[in-house]
């Protein structure tokens, strides 16, 4: 299936045609993965496309850049990028929603391992993107395998940032899972605790209690993760951040994954052990979440940044 391209991409202050949004083959980001990015979704709402947690995502982009100097020297603020994204959504005709990918990379001009002489560059792209893990995954769930690849260590690459290069770790786990016949992989920390999926946070439901790995076990501090924790607690469920091991997955009543791309996706099988299709707690939290991102829940309306088109 061809990539769902759009009309324009914003690069360093200019809107350029999709096919002309290019960088030099010798950019250090291509060679060393030295860059940061975000994944953001806009959903259709009654008032126009609504971007879920726009500013928190852009705040995290800037925090990620601070972890990788000189990327933090990019001459654009969060306020600037909000204006850019609004205009890009309008130009690309995304009235029904879209996926948004801002990224900060190193400019061409330096190829060694020292990034400091390079000038950071920034781009934002938008395109139409359906369900990340399959069109029926939100209802029927996905099959996952526990990966042989461990999640990057806390002092190997900063897990609090979304850096381009660190996702080589996730890609290896993803390929391993797909070749084994699974839809997704679950990665363990260096200590053997459950960390996350290749691009999602994980939640385990046992005896009515929702549990999720704490950040010190290596998962990214997901913005969707935070929203889901709040929704679940508002619905009256107990949510506990606690270390989990492989057997906690196999003995769970329900499991679900969360993330910008995956949204809230149930897990129906772990490494050959059947968990079951979407359970009642998963369904309740998922239903509220999918309503909230479309601006249909008053308590969470401030999560949605509506773009006038």
Buried (B, 14 or more C-beta within 10 A) or exposed (E): EEEEBBEBBBBBEEBBEBEEBEBEEEBBBBBBBBBBBBBBBBBBBEEBBBBBBBEBBBBBBBBBBEBBEBBBEBEBEBEBBBEBBBBBBBBBEBBEBBBBBBBBBBBBEBBEEEBEEBBBBBBBBBBBBEEBBBEEBBEEBBBBBBBEBBBBEBEEBBBBBBBBBBBEBBEBBBBBBEEEEBBBBBBBBBBEBBBBBBBBBBBBBBEEBBBBBBBEBBBBEBBBBBBBBBBBEEBEBEBEBEBBEBEBBBEBBBBBBBBBBBBBBBBBBBBEEEBBBBBEBBBBBBEBBBEBBBBBBEEBEEBBBBBEE
